[in-house]
Amino acid sequence: MVSQDLLDILRCPVCVQENRGELELVKDAWLVCRDCGRKYPIRDDIPVMLVEEGDQWQNTAVEDLPVPPPPAA
């Protein structure tokens, strides 16, 4: 489980430059950017905040996100 303290400070690496880049915890397995919709997986209790990961899932509907997130390709 990711600590609330960490969740409070994490931001979308793309949006934090110009917007707030706030993230919402979804299904206890994903962080979804409220600005751009990129979705970052949480694997082994570690948020994977790579832009490439967020891009990969950006067009996937929240309800269609797999739990647990698949392993990195």
GUFI-434544 format. One line per field, with one value per residue: residue number from 1; z, x, y of N, C-alpha, C in turn. Coordinates in Angstrom, 1 decimal. Atoms other than C-alpha are relative to their C-alpha. Example, Ala and Ser with C-alpha at 12.3 -4.5 7.8 and 13.67 -1.06 7.14 Angstrom:
2
n c(1 2)
nzz c(0.0 0.0)
nxx c(0.9 -0.9)
nyy c(-1.2 -1.1)
cazz c(7.8 7.1)
caxx c(12.3 13.7)
cayy c(-4.5 -1.1)
czz c(0.0 0.8)
cxx c(0.9 -0.8)
cyy c(1.2 1.1)
END
This chain:
73
n c(1 2 3 4 5 6 7 8 9 10 11 12 13 14 15 16 17 18 19 20 21 22 23 24 25 26 27 28 29 30 31 32 33 34 35 36 37 38 39 40 41 42 43 44 45 46 47 48 49 50 51 52 53 54 55 56 57 58 59 60 61 62 63 64 65 66 67 68 69 70 71 72 73)
nzz c(0.0 0.1 -1.2 0.3 0.1 1.3 0.9 -0.1 0.7 1.4 1.0 1.4 0.5 1.2 -0.2 -1.1 0.6 0.3 -0.8 -1.3 0.1 -1.2 0.3 -0.7 -0.1 0.5 -0.1 -0.8 0.9 1.1 -0.3 1.2 0.0 0.1 1.1 1.3 0.1 0.1 -1.1 -0.4 -0.8 -1.2 0.0 -1.3 -0.9 0.5 1.2 1.1 0.5 1.3 1.0 0.9 -0.7 0.0 1.4 0.5 -0.5 0.1 0.7 -0.6 -0.9 -1.4 -0.3 0.7 -0.4 -0.6 -1.3 -0.1 1.3 0.6 -0.1 1.0 1.2)
nxx c(0.8 -0.7 0.4 0.7 -1.0 -0.6 1.0 0.3 -1.0 -0.2 0.7 -0.2 -1.2 0.2 0.8 -0.5 -0.7 0.9 1.3 -0.2 -0.4 0.4 0.3 1.0 -0.2 1.1 0.0 -1.2 -1.1 -0.3 0.1 0.6 -0.2 1.3 -0.1 -0.2 0.6 -1.0 0.2 -1.3 0.3 -0.7 -0.4 -0.7 0.2 -0.8 0.6 -0.9 0.4 -0.7 0.9 0.3 1.0 1.3 0.5 0.5 1.4 0.8 1.3 0.7 1.0 -0.3 0.7 -0.7 -1.4 -0.2 -0.4 -1.1 -0.6 -0.9 -1.4 -0.6 -0.3)
nyy c(-1.2 -1.3 -0.8 -1.2 -1.1 0.0 -0.3 -1.4 -0.8 0.4 -0.7 0.5 -0.6 -0.8 -1.1 -0.8 -1.2 -1.1 0.2 0.6 1.4 0.8 1.4 0.6 1.4 0.8 1.4 0.3 0.6 -0.9 -1.5 -0.7 -1.5 -0.7 -0.9 0.6 1.3 1.1 1.0 0.5 1.2 0.2 1.4 0.4 -1.1 -1.1 -0.7 -0.1 -1.3 -0.3 -0.6 1.1 0.9 -0.8 -0.1 1.3 0.2 -1.2 0.2 1.1 -0.5 0.4 1.3 1.0 0.2 1.3 0.0 -0.9 -0.4 1.0 -0.3 -0.9 0.7)
cazz c(0.0 -0.9 2.1 2.1 2.7 -0.6 -2.4 -1.2 -2.8 -6.1 -9.2 -12.9 -14.4 -17.5 -16.1 -13.0 -15.3 -16.2 -14.0 -10.7 -11.9 -9.0 -9.0 -7.9 -6.5 -8.4 -7.6 -5.1 -8.2 -10.4 -10.1 -12.6 -13.4 -13.0 -15.7 -18.6 -17.8 -17.9 -15.7 -13.8 -12.4 -8.9 -8.9 -5.7 -3.8 -5.9 -8.2 -11.6 -12.6 -16.0 -18.8 -21.1 -18.6 -18.3 -22.1 -22.6 -20.5 -21.3 -23.6 -21.4 -19.5 -15.7 -15.4 -17.9 -16.1 -15.1 -11.5 -10.7 -13.4 -15.8 -15.6 -17.5 -21.1)
caxx c(0.0 1.3 1.4 -0.9 2.1 3.6 0.3 -0.1 3.2 3.2 2.2 1.9 5.4 3.9 1.3 3.1 5.0 1.9 -1.0 -1.4 -0.9 -2.8 -3.3 -6.2 -5.8 -8.0 -8.7 -5.7 -3.5 -3.4 -2.7 -4.8 -3.9 -6.9 -5.5 -4.5 -5.9 -2.6 -2.7 0.4 0.4 1.4 3.5 4.7 3.5 5.7 4.1 5.7 5.7 7.4 5.8 5.9 3.8 1.2 1.0 0.4 -2.8 -4.0 -6.8 -7.9 -11.1 -10.7 -13.2 -11.1 -7.8 -6.5 -6.0 -3.2 -1.4 0.4 4.2 6.3 6.9)
cayy c(0.0 3.5 5.8 8.8 11.1 10.0 10.2 13.8 14.9 12.9 14.8 13.9 14.5 16.0 18.3 19.6 22.0 24.1 22.7 21.1 17.6 16.2 12.4 10.4 6.9 4.4 0.8 0.9 0.1 3.2 7.0 9.0 12.6 14.9 17.2 15.0 11.6 9.7 6.6 5.5 1.9 1.0 -2.2 -3.9 -0.8 1.5 4.1 4.0 7.6 7.3 9.4 6.3 4.3 7.1 7.5 3.8 3.9 7.4 6.3 3.4 4.1 3.9 1.1 -0.9 -0.6 -4.1 -4.9 -5.7 -3.7 -5.9 -6.2 -3.7 -4.6)
czz c(0.0 1.1 -0.5 -0.1 -1.4 -1.1 0.0 -0.8 -1.5 -0.9 -1.4 -0.5 -1.2 0.3 1.1 -0.5 -0.1 0.8 1.3 -0.1 1.1 -0.5 0.9 0.1 -0.4 0.1 0.9 -0.9 -1.0 0.6 -1.3 0.2 -0.3 -1.2 -1.4 -0.2 -0.1 1.3 0.3 0.9 1.3 0.1 1.2 0.9 -0.4 -1.2 -1.1 -0.8 -1.3 -1.0 -1.0 0.5 -0.1 -1.4 -0.4 0.4 -0.1 -0.6 0.5 1.0 1.4 0.4 -0.7 0.4 0.7 1.4 0.3 -1.4 -0.5 0.2 -1.1 -1.2 -0.2)
cxx c(0.9 -0.5 -0.7 0.9 0.6 -1.1 -0.3 1.0 0.2 -0.8 0.4 1.3 -0.2 -0.8 0.5 0.7 -0.9 -1.3 0.4 0.5 -0.4 -0.5 -1.1 0.3 -1.3 0.3 1.2 1.2 0.4 -0.1 -0.4 0.1 -1.4 0.1 0.0 -0.5 1.0 -0.2 1.4 -0.3 0.8 0.4 0.8 0.1 0.9 -0.7 1.1 -0.4 0.8 -1.1 -0.5 -1.1 -1.4 -0.6 -0.6 -1.4 -0.9 -1.4 -0.8 -1.0 0.3 -0.6 0.6 1.4 0.1 0.5 0.4 0.5 0.9 1.5 0.5 0.4 1.5)
cyy c(1.2 0.9 1.3 1.2 0.1 0.4 1.6 0.9 -0.4 0.9 -0.6 0.7 0.9 1.3 0.9 1.3 1.2 0.0 -0.5 -1.4 -0.9 -1.4 -0.5 -1.5 -0.8 -1.5 -0.5 -0.5 1.0 1.5 0.6 1.5 0.6 1.0 -0.6 -1.4 -1.2 -0.8 -0.7 -1.2 0.0 -1.5 -0.3 1.2 1.2 0.7 0.2 1.2 0.4 0.5 -1.1 -0.9 0.8 0.2 -1.3 -0.2 1.2 -0.2 -1.2 0.6 -0.6 -1.3 -1.2 -0.3 -1.4 0.1 -1.5 0.5 -1.0 0.4 0.9 -0.8 0.0)
END
